[in-house]
Amino acid sequence: MSLLCASPSSSHHLVVIPPTTTRRLTVNYSTRPRLSMSLDKNNSNTNSSSLLSAVTNLLWGRSLPPGLLVTTVRTAWNSTWHLMMSQLAPSDPTGGYSRPASKFRFSGPPPPNGLHLYVGLPCPWAHRTLIVRALKGLEDAVPVSVASPGNDGSWEFKRVGMNTGRVINPSLDKANGCKTLKEVYRLRSGGYDGRSTVPMLWNKDSKDVICNESYDIIQIFNSGLNGLARNPELDLSPPQLKDKIEEWYQVIYPNVNNGVYR
């Protein structure tokens, strides 16, 4: 009887071995890295090191020491994380999240035209501006540009899918054509070198930041643009409920909105 075996040169060819040349085939497993584990608690550190060495050899051979691999990955991840958080979620000296006060606050009647909203989908404060904008029916009156976190932790603009109907995806800057949100902030009169945050309400006519505090923005959307809203009769902050709303706000704001960064 002839035997069939896979040819070493190609997995798509078969080699026929005549009966007269049939011999016993053996595989030398000693050349492959072995994984071994021991239940001896006294040798747990040694076994962990051996296991890591074996996995490293399987993936990269003996060219990269496991200790160096772990240190390199840990350092890279730590540096990347701190770089992103320095922009998106700055911390105090103890490492706790510390949200700086918003630079641009607003009170009073907003301009009736030229409004543009900048948001980022990972930002919970941006979420509520989008929610109130939708509930009040201000999608046409207040266009939106959606930024994405960049490699350095800042906000940048890039198209990911299409914004159609109720679907909102990261987009290009529709108001100013900038590459990053920092560029948008710097367009304002006098420039700006502080943190470039979302949400941010922009005035296209005056080329200036109206507000970058979400609480102020939702107040503007709720009661300041009823002449442009499809649902002007909807009041999300009725006078008889203001005290209760403020009470819940003091619970939700630090524990939910700020809590995602802790």
C-alpha positions, 0 to 999 in steps of 0.5 A: 500500500502506498502512503500519502503525505504533505510535501514540505515545499507546498501544502497543495502537492502530495508525494506518493511513497512506494511500499518499498521505500516506506519508512517510519516517520518521526517528529523531533519535538525537542526543537520546539519551545515547551510550555510547562507549569508547576503547582509548587507555590515556592516556584511560582515566580520562576515558573511565571518567568519560564512561561513568559520566556516560552511564549516569547520564544514562540512568538519572536524567537530568542531575539527579544528578552521577555523582560525587555518586551514587558517593559517596552509595552508597559512604557509605550502604553503608559506614555500614550495613556498619559498623553491622551489624558493630558488633553481629554482628562487632565489630572491633579498631582495625585492622579485624580481627574481634575476638570478645569473650569470652562474658558468660554461661558455664555449667558444672554440671547444667542445670535440667531444665525451662524451657529455651529456645534463641535462635538466628540462622540467619546465625550459625555458632555457633548452627548447631552448637547446632541440630545437637546439639539435633537429633542428641540429639533435644531438639526437644521438650525445648528449644524454639527461637526464631529471630531475624533481623538487623535494620536496625541490625545487632541481632537481632529477631524476625519470622515468615518462613514456618512452622517445621514438621518439619525446616524452621527459619525466622525466627520470633517470640519464643516464650518471652517475646514480645519484639520484639528479642533485646536486650529478652530479655536485659534481662528478666533480674534486674539487666538487661543492657546488653551485646551481645545475641548468639546462641546463647543458652540461656534459663531461662523459669522464672527469667527469666535467661540460662543461657549464651550460649557455644555450646561450653557449650551443646552440652556441655549438650545432649550430656550434661546433658539425657539424661533428656529426649533421644530419643537419650540413648545418643548421645555426641558427645564420647566420653572416648577422643576428647576430645583429638582433638576438642580438637585439631580444635577449635583448627583449626576454631574460628578458621578456620571459625567465626570465619573467616566474619567476616573 
